[in-house]
Structures are given as structure tokens and as C-alpha cells.
Amino acid sequence: MQQAKKLFVNGRIFTANPEQPYASAMLIQNGKIEWIGDEASLDAALLSPETNIEKTDLQDRRVLPGLIDAHMHPVYLASAAKQIACTPPALYSIEEMIGQIREKREAQGPGVWIEGWGYDEGKLKEGRTPTRHDLDRATTDAPVSMMRTCAHIYTVNSLALKLAGIDRSTADPAGGAIGRDADGEPNGILYETARELLFKALPEKKLAETAASLADLSRTLLSQGITGVTEMFARTGPTDYYDLYTAASQAGFRQRAALYYIWDDLKTAPPFAPERRDHSQPIFVGGVKTLADGSVSGRTAWVNPPFLANDQSGGETSDGMATITPDELRAAGAYAKTHDLQLLTHAMGERAIDMIVDTFYKQENAPKLRIEHAAMPTPKALEQSAEMGVAYVNQPVFLFAEIESYLNNLGHKRTKNTYPVRSVLDAGIQLAFSSDAPATSWADPSNPFVGIQAAVTRTSYDGTDHGQQHRVDPATAVSLYTREASKVVGFPGVGQLATGYAADFILLDRDIMEVAPETIGKTQVLETYMSGERVYNATEE
């Protein structure tokens, strides 16, 4: 049975459709856009007397397509809501971190894991990474795990090290490192793949509990205008994330979701059934995730030239680290190609990006390739990426929120050419924006308007200029968070407001195309619609 047609009028609609960027009205039926344009040009035949019409006045508000976050970690983000937030304004020092851990220990009792997220040594009063010695001052009878803002480095206390089976005789895993004191004892800092030793020790959360957390998160994301998400760290076990997201959907999770599974899990898992790879479904498996290096802010990205020596590094410099070999990358690519999946590779440093491009350049039967973050591509990598049809996914919020670490590790000149958005677009590379939430040092990490402001201003939260030559206008920034994100992820029929597309759109409290750029981050979403149905209304929350 056909639903009543819904007519929305008197809006400042940015469509993200290059052939018709702006409109004032749209007609929706059965969740899809039947017509869009200026109200005066609406064909009367579409509004015949026998047609049931529901008319809504948009009140001259700015309307955008539903936003799509092309790289984030919803399960981590949902869990973070119940953990200690180690970002300003929640805390500014290791001492404050210790105090909050003590409070958590008193509330929970002994033996219960205490977790936190988001610390950035560049923002901490002490100017250094916390160690097990710091966390042991908070508690020795409860295991503690604190995730750095980049999510590539964790600090744990002595009890957590013991539960993870890490001692002075534990060898560094391939692609990772266990931080050590001068006497060789682990100092509690776990880099890159050494995290996996910790993950195996963490208590398994029940499916229903995590599904409920995702459903709660869904409401937050809708309030930010986000209608499509990606899960960038999907696992096959102990709970398969496809089953987890299916349960979350049944519990109230509304976003369209693409899942990207960690390569190590897929080596021994059976192939995904075709229906799980069906992009027309609200939840689908999108690809294979690999990591070629670490983070710029954590000094584990594989870079050339090296990171600067500074007080935080003990006066030492380094090239970072590679976390995968070309052979392993080719194996993951072959799997992705065989099973019609994307291959995603996290890469920030010049050497990591070059290695990925070199591995697949001119290779027959290369997979559909995405480079996540792509912080410092070389001119050669840009040229060859464009030739190969590689997609890049950037996070403008990184330089906005983590400027201290970038300046400390790279210096001003190099920082201004990091995430070179204009160079990427000028090279003809497909680009999408995202948040990587919660893996950034910002109290509201998934807020897309902070990222849009950062892309438009190329100015950090503290006013630091981080590269005016790579600014984009608001319409471009929104398009990279909508139309281009949908193309990169592979969400069909969304990402722009055009005839035949799903009616996913949002109403804003200000016109981000017209307001002062430095105020875009304060934007509030008034209403969010998916398939023509209002799923969020700020006045009812």
C-alpha cells in the first residue's frame, strides 16, 4: 500500500547533488524523493486532488542530506560513555586521572576492570605519557586500562599486565612494542599490536548489553545528524559484530551500518554469506581492515623524515613503525578481491602510504582500495592513487583537537601540509570525511560539525593555523560528509537529496553555508529524518 506523499516546503535545501545543488521543496513517497526543486516549479500532476498530501513547512531552515561517518568505531564509542573520559575539560593531568581512577575503584570495589579513553600527553600538565607506575598509585587491586586518544596506544597498571600475561620475558609482537623501563621491566605502555595481548584479557561483554549500548548511542548520533556509520574494528569473535549490530538494530539502533572486519580475524573464519555482503541491506559487511602503521600524535606512524626530537620523546627521534608487511597486505587484498569486499588500510606516514600504493600499483586483479587517514601522502602517492582509483578518508578533527602533539612531533611547516585536502582533491582522488570517534582528543568526538568547521577554517581549537592552503568551502565539506562518503563506503541511494534517493535529511538551527566559519562547530540539529520518517526531534528530547 502506498503511503501518503510528504511535501516539505520553504527550506534552504543543500542537496549535495552537483547537478542541482540547491532547492526549496521536495516531495517524498514511500521513503524516497519523488521530486525536488523550487516549489513554484512543482508539477501539479504530482499533487492531484485524490492524492493524500502531508505538508511540512521547513521554516526557512538549512537542510542537509543525512551525514555519513565513513570511519568510526561505534562499539568503542558506546563503551566510552561508561568509561573515564581523559580529555579536556574532563581532566587536564595525570594526577587528575589518578584521582578519577581512585573514585571508580571505590565505587566498583576490587577486581573489577577500570577503563578510560582519550588521554593525549600533549594536553596533560605533566607533558608525558602515563605509565603503570602512575596507575598503580591509583589502585593495585583492580586492573586499569587507559586508551590513548589515537586508540593505538594503551597504558595499563601492573595488575592488568599480569592478567594479560605480560612480563619482562614477553617478546614484542610483530608490528608492535611493549614499553619498558630502563631495567627491562614493562612500563605499562602497549604500542600497536601489543594491544591484542590486553584485549584478550579484558572481560567479554554480553551481546545484549553491548547491543543496548549501541541503541543508546544511536540516539546521540541522530541528534548529530548522522544517519550512516561504519564500524572500523569489527571482529568475528567472541561475538560476531554482524550479529551484534543485528541485535542492536532490534533494540533501536537506526543508522545504516557498514562493517569492516580486522584481517587477522578473517584468516581462519569462513567466508561471509552473500546476504551479509548485500549493500542494499541496512547492515552489511563492507570490507577487510588492515593497519600499515600507527598514529602521528602517538609517534608510531611510519614517517619520512623522522619525527622531531622533543622533551616528550626523551630527546630521541624515530621513524615510527610499520605494522604489516607487503606480503601480508597482498594476502588481505587477495581475500578482499575474491569475496568482493573493499580493502581498507590505515596509513598515516609517508612510508606507510607509499608502501600500500607500491604494493598494488599496476597489479592485476587489485582489490577496491581505501587508505584511511592518509595524513602525509607523497606527490608520487597522490599521482598513483588517482591513477589506481584509490579512495582516501580523512578526519579534519585530528588537527583541530590534537594540534599540540602534531606540532611537537612534526613542527609547524610539516603540520600545515598534513591531511592535504586540497592537494588530494586537485589530484582527482575520491575523498570522504569522518571522525574516527572516539579515537580523537575531543570531549564530543563524533560531532560532525566540529570536523566540518575544522575543514573550512583549517584552524585548531586554540586558534592555531594548520594550513590555510587546504581549506575547503562549507558546501564541499558537507559533500565530503554526505555524497562522497556514501560513494566511498558503498551506501546505495543515500548521501544526496535527488530523485529516487532515500529521504535522509536533517534540519539545522543555523545556516552553516552563511554563518561565520568559526561558529559551525556549535551547530545543533533540530530534526533528523530517515526514509522520510522523523527519527529525531530536538524539542522532544
C-alpha positions in Angstrom: 0.0 0.0 0.0 1.3 3.4 -0.9 1.9 5.9 1.9 0.7 9.4 1.8 3.0 11.8 0.0 5.0 14.2 2.1 5.7 17.7 0.8 8.4 19.8 2.5 8.4 23.4 1.5 10.1 26.7 2.4 13.5 25.2 3.1 17.1 26.2 2.3 18.0 22.7 1.0 21.5 21.9 0.1 21.2 18.7 -1.9 24.8 17.6 -2.4 23.7 16.8 -5.9 26.2 18.6 -8.3 23.5 18.8 -11.0 21.0 20.6 -8.7 22.9 21.8 -5.5 20.0 23.8 -4.0 16.3 23.6 -3.7 13.4 24.9 -1.6 11.0 22.0 -1.6 10.8 18.2 -2.0 8.1 15.6 -2.4 8.6 12.2 -0.8 6.7 9.0 -1.2 7.5 5.5 0.3 10.6 6.9 1.9 12.2 8.2 -1.4 12.3 11.5 -3.1 9.9 11.7 -5.9 10.6 15.3 -6.8 12.9 18.1 -5.6 13.3 21.7 -6.7 11.7 25.1 -6.3 8.2 24.9 -5.0 6.8 27.1 -7.8 8.0 24.6 -10.4 6.3 21.6 -8.8 4.2 19.7 -11.4 0.6 19.9 -10.4 0.1 16.4 -11.7 2.1 15.2 -8.7 -0.4 16.8 -6.4 -3.7 15.7 -7.9 -6.8 16.2 -5.7 -7.1 12.5 -4.9 -3.5 12.4 -3.6 -3.1 12.4 0.2 -0.5 15.1 1.0 1.2 15.8 4.3 2.7 19.3 4.1 5.5 20.4 6.3 6.9 24.0 6.5 10.7 23.9 6.9 10.5 27.5 8.2 13.4 28.7 6.0 15.8 26.4 7.9 19.0 25.0 6.3 18.5 21.4 5.3 21.3 18.9 4.5 21.4 15.3 3.5 21.9 12.9 6.4 25.5 12.8 7.4 27.6 9.7 6.9 30.7 8.9 9.0 33.0 7.0 6.8 35.4 5.9 9.5 34.4 5.5 13.2 34.2 2.9 16.0 30.6 2.8 17.3 31.2 -0.1 19.7 34.2 1.7 21.2 32.2 4.9 21.3 29.2 3.3 23.0 31.6 1.7 25.6 33.4 5.1 26.2 30.2 6.6 27.5 30.6 4.4 30.6 34.4 4.9 30.9 36.6 7.6 32.3 36.9 10.4 29.8 40.6 11.5 29.8 40.1 14.5 27.5 39.7 18.2 28.4 37.5 19.5 30.0 37.1 16.2 32.0 40.7 16.2 33.1 44.0 18.0 32.4 46.7 16.0 34.2 47.9 12.5 35.2 47.1 13.5 38.8 43.5 14.1 37.9 43.4 10.8 36.0 44.7 9.0 39.1 42.0 10.7 41.2 39.2 9.6 38.9 40.6 6.0 38.8 40.5 6.0 42.6 36.9 7.2 42.6 36.0 4.5 40.2 37.8 1.9 42.3 35.9 3.0 45.4 32.6 2.8 43.6 33.2 -0.6 42.0 35.3 -2.4 44.5 38.4 -4.6 44.0 39.0 -6.9 41.0 36.7 -5.0 38.6 38.3 -3.6 35.4 38.6 0.2 35.2 38.8 1.6 31.7 39.3 5.1 30.2 39.8 6.7 26.9 41.2 9.8 25.2 44.4 10.8 27.0 46.9 12.9 25.0 50.2 13.6 26.6 50.4 16.9 24.7 47.4 18.1 26.7 48.4 16.7 30.1 50.0 19.1 32.6 52.9 16.7 33.0 53.6 16.6 29.3 54.2 12.9 29.2 52.5 9.5 28.7 51.2 7.9 32.0 52.8 4.6 32.9 51.9 1.7 35.1 53.7 3.4 38.0 51.2 6.3 37.8 48.2 3.9 37.6 49.5 1.8 40.4 49.3 4.8 42.6 45.5 4.8 41.9 44.9 1.1 42.6 46.8 -2.2 42.7 43.8 -4.5 43.4 41.8 -3.6 40.3 43.1 -3.8 36.7 43.2 -0.5 34.9 43.4 0.2 31.1 43.6 3.7 29.7 43.3 4.2 25.9 45.3 7.0 24.3 43.4 9.3 22.0 44.6 7.6 18.9 43.4 4.2 20.1 46.8 2.7 19.0 48.5 3.0 22.4 47.2 1.8 25.8 48.6 2.4 29.3 47.7 -0.3 31.9 48.6 -0.9 35.6 50.6 -3.8 37.0 47.6 -6.0 37.7 46.4 -5.6 34.1 49.9 -6.5 32.8 49.8 -9.6 34.9 46.3 -10.6 33.7 47.4 -10.1 30.1 50.4 -12.4 30.7 53.0 -9.6 30.1 56.3 -9.6 31.9 59.9 -8.8 31.2 60.3 -12.1 29.2 57.4 -11.3 26.9 58.7 -10.6 23.4 57.4 -7.6 21.4 54.8 -8.9 18.9 55.3 -8.3 15.2 54.1 -4.8 14.4 54.0 -3.6 18.0 56.0 -3.0 21.1 55.8 -3.3 24.8 57.2 -0.2 26.6 59.9 -0.9 29.1 61.7 0.8 32.0 65.5 1.1 32.0 65.8 -2.3 33.7 63.7 -4.1 31.1 60.5 -4.4 33.1 57.3 -3.5 31.2 56.3 0.1 32.0 52.6 -0.5 31.2 52.6 1.3 27.8 51.4 -1.0 24.9 52.0 0.1 21.3 50.1 -1.0 18.3 49.7 -4.9 18.0 50.8 -5.3 21.6 47.2 -4.1 22.4 45.9 -7.5 21.4 47.6 -9.0 24.4 45.5 -6.7 26.5 42.3 -7.3 24.5 42.4 -11.0 25.3 42.4 -10.3 29.0 39.5 -7.8 29.0 36.2 -9.2 30.2 33.8 -10.2 27.4 30.7 -8.0 27.3 27.4 -9.7 26.8 25.7 -9.3 23.4 22.5 -7.8 24.9 24.5 -5.3 27.0 26.5 -4.1 24.0 23.5 -4.0 21.7 21.7 -1.9 24.2 24.7 0.5 24.4 24.7 0.8 20.6 21.0 1.6 20.7 21.6 4.3 23.2 24.5 5.7 21.0 22.2 5.7 18.0 20.0 8.4 19.6 23.1 10.5 20.2 24.2 10.1 16.6 20.8 11.0 15.3 21.0 14.2 17.4 24.2 15.0 15.5 22.5 14.3 12.1 24.4 11.1 11.5 22.3 8.6 9.5 25.1 6.3 8.2 28.0 4.8 10.1 30.9 2.5 9.7 32.4 0.0 12.2 36.1 0.0 11.6 37.1 -2.7 14.1 34.6 -5.4 13.5 35.5 -8.8 15.0 34.4 -12.4 14.2 34.5 -13.4 17.9 33.8 -14.0 20.6 30.7 -12.2 19.4 30.4 -11.7 15.7 29.8 -8.0 15.0 27.2 -8.7 12.4 25.1 -10.5 15.0 25.9 -7.7 17.4 24.6 -5.0 15.1 21.6 -7.0 14.1 20.7 -7.3 17.8 21.3 -3.6 18.2 19.0 -2.8 15.3 16.3 -4.8 17.0 17.0 -2.8 20.2 16.6 0.5 18.5 19.8 1.2 16.5 18.6 3.2 13.5 21.7 4.1 11.4 22.7 2.3 8.2 25.9 0.5 9.0 28.8 -0.9 7.1 31.1 -3.3 8.9 34.8 -3.7 8.3 36.5 -6.8 9.8 40.0 -7.0 11.1 42.2 -9.1 8.7 43.6 -11.3 11.4 40.1 -12.5 12.3 39.3 -13.3 8.7 42.3 -15.6 8.1 40.6 -18.5 9.9 36.9 -17.6 9.6 34.5 -18.9 7.0 33.6 -16.6 4.1 30.7 -14.3 4.7 27.4 -15.4 3.2 26.3 -13.3 0.2 23.3 -11.8 2.1 25.7 -10.4 4.6 27.6 -8.6 1.8 24.4 -7.1 0.3 24.8 -3.3 0.4 21.1 -2.8 0.0 20.6 -4.0 3.5 20.7 -1.6 6.5 23.6 -3.6 7.9 26.2 -5.2 5.7 29.9 -6.3 5.6 31.8 -3.8 3.6 35.4 -4.9 3.7 38.7 -6.0 5.3 40.6 -3.7 7.6 44.4 -3.7 7.9 46.8 -1.4 9.5 50.1 -0.3 7.9 51.4 1.9 10.7 50.3 3.8 13.9 49.4 7.4 14.7 51.2 10.8 14.2 50.2 12.0 17.6 51.5 8.8 19.2 54.7 8.9 17.2 54.0 5.4 15.8 53.1 6.4 12.2 55.8 5.2 9.7 57.2 8.5 8.5 60.0 10.0 6.4 61.6 12.3 7.5 61.6 11.2 11.1 59.6 12.7 14.0 61.2 15.6 15.8 63.1 15.0 19.0 61.5 16.7 21.9 61.1 16.6 25.7 58.2 14.1 25.4 60.3 11.7 23.4 63.3 12.0 25.8 65.2 13.9 23.2 65.1 11.0 20.8 63.7 10.9 17.2 62.2 7.9 15.4 60.7 6.8 12.1 57.6 5.2 13.8 56.8 1.7 12.8 55.4 -0.5 10.1 52.6 -2.8 11.3 52.1 -5.0 8.2 54.4 -6.4 5.5 53.7 -6.1 1.8 53.1 -9.9 1.6 50.5 -9.8 4.3 48.9 -6.8 2.6 48.7 -8.7 -0.7 47.1 -11.7 1.1 44.4 -9.4 2.6 43.9 -7.8 -0.8 43.5 -11.2 -2.5 40.9 -12.2 0.1 39.0 -8.9 -0.4 39.1 -9.3 -4.2 37.9 -12.9 -4.1 35.0 -12.1 -1.8 34.0 -8.7 -3.5 35.0 -6.6 -0.5 36.9 -3.4 0.0 40.4 -3.5 1.4 40.9 -0.7 3.9 44.4 0.1 5.2 45.1 2.5 8.0 48.2 4.6 7.0 49.3 8.0 8.2 53.0 8.3 7.5 54.7 8.9 4.1 56.4 5.5 4.2 53.2 3.6 5.1 51.2 5.3 2.3 53.9 4.7 -0.3 54.2 1.0 0.8 50.5 0.5 0.2 50.5 2.2 -3.2 53.6 0.4 -4.3 52.2 -3.0 -3.3 49.1 -2.6 -5.6 50.3 -0.2 -8.3 49.7 -1.8 -11.7 48.8 -5.1 -10.1 46.3 -7.1 -12.0 43.1 -8.0 -10.0 43.9 -5.4 -7.4 41.1 -5.0 -4.8 38.9 -1.9 -4.3 41.3 0.0 -2.1 40.8 2.7 0.6 43.5 4.4 2.6 42.3 5.5 6.0 43.6 8.8 7.3 46.2 9.3 4.6 47.9 12.1 6.7 51.1 12.6 4.7 50.9 11.3 1.1 53.9 12.0 -1.1 53.4 13.6 -4.5 54.1 10.2 -6.1 51.4 8.5 -3.9 48.9 11.2 -4.8 49.5 10.7 -8.5 49.5 6.9 -8.4 46.5 6.8 -6.1 44.5 8.9 -8.5 45.5 6.6 -11.4 44.6 3.5 -9.4 41.2 4.8 -8.2 42.2 4.6 -4.5 39.8 6.4 -2.1 41.1 8.4 0.9 39.2 9.0 4.1 40.4 12.0 6.3 39.5 13.2 9.8 39.6 17.0 9.9 39.1 16.9 13.7 42.5 15.5 14.3 44.4 18.7 13.6 41.7 20.7 15.3 41.8 18.7 18.5 45.3 17.3 18.7 47.4 20.3 17.5 49.8 20.1 20.4 51.0 16.6 19.5 51.3 17.4 15.8 53.4 20.5 16.4 55.6 18.7 18.9 56.1 15.7 16.6 56.2 17.4 13.1 56.8 21.1 13.6 54.6 24.0 12.2 55.6 23.7 8.5 55.1 20.0 8.2 51.8 20.1 10.2 50.4 22.6 7.8 50.8 20.1 4.9 49.3 17.2 6.9 45.9 15.9 5.6 46.4 18.0 2.4 42.8 18.1 1.4 43.2 20.5 -1.5 46.1 18.5 -3.0 44.0 15.3 -2.7 41.0 16.8 -4.4 43.1 18.5 -7.1 44.8 15.2 -7.8 41.3 13.7 -8.6 41.3 11.3 -5.7 38.0 10.3 -4.2 37.8 11.7 -0.7 35.5 11.3 2.3 35.4 13.0 5.7 34.8 11.2 9.0 35.5 11.5 12.8 37.3 8.2 13.8 35.3 8.6 17.1 36.2 8.0 19.8 39.9 8.0 18.7 40.4 11.7 19.0 41.1 14.1 21.8 37.8 15.8 21.9 35.1 15.5 24.5 32.4 15.1 21.8 34.4 13.1 19.3 31.6 12.1 16.9 30.3 15.7 16.4 30.5 16.1 12.6 30.1 19.9 12.7 33.4 20.3 14.6 35.1 18.4 11.7 33.3 20.5 9.1 34.4 23.7 10.9 38.0 22.4 11.0 37.9 21.6 7.3 36.5 25.0 6.4 38.8 27.1 8.7 42.0 24.9 8.9 42.3 26.4 12.4 42.6 24.4 15.6 40.5 24.8 18.7 43.2 27.2 20.2 43.4 29.4 17.1 46.5 27.7 15.5 46.6 27.9 11.7 47.2 24.4 10.4 47.3 25.1 6.7 45.1 27.7 5.0 46.0 26.4 1.6 44.0 23.3 2.3 40.7 25.0 3.3 37.5 24.0 1.6 34.2 25.8 1.4 31.2 24.6 3.5 29.4 23.0 0.6 32.5 20.9 -0.3 33.0 19.9 3.4 29.3 18.8 3.6 29.6 16.9 0.3 32.6 15.0 1.7 30.5 14.1 4.7 27.5 13.0 2.6 27.6 12.3 -1.1 31.3 11.3 -1.3 31.1 9.4 2.0 28.2 7.3 0.6 30.2 6.5 -2.5 33.4 5.6 -0.7 31.5 3.3 1.8 29.1 1.9 -0.8 25.8 3.0 0.7 23.4 2.9 -2.3 20.8 5.6 -2.9 21.8 7.9 0.0 24.2 10.8 0.5 22.4 13.3 -1.6 18.8 14.7 -2.0 17.9 13.8 -5.5 15.0 12.0 -7.3 15.0 8.3 -6.4 17.3 8.7 -3.4 16.2 7.9 0.2 14.8 10.8 2.0 17.5 11.0 4.7 17.9 14.7 5.7 18.5 17.0 8.7 17.3 20.5 9.8 19.8 22.8 11.4 19.5 25.7 13.9 21.7 27.8 11.7 22.8 28.1 8.1 26.3 26.7 8.1 26.7 28.0 4.5 26.3 31.5 5.7 27.4 31.8 9.3 30.9 32.8 10.5 33.0 29.6 9.8 34.4 29.6 13.3 30.9 29.0 14.7 30.0 26.0 12.6 31.1 23.6 15.3 28.3 25.0 17.6 25.6 23.9 15.1 22.7 22.0 16.6 20.4 19.5 14.7 16.7 20.3 15.2 15.3 17.3 13.3 16.7 14.2 11.6 14.7 12.2 9.0 15.5 8.7 7.6 13.5 7.5 4.6 11.1 10.4 5.1 10.4 9.4 8.8 11.3 11.8 11.5 13.6 9.9 13.9 14.9 12.7 16.0 13.2 16.0 17.2 15.3 18.2 19.5 12.1 19.7 21.1 11.0 16.2 22.2 14.4 15.1 23.7 
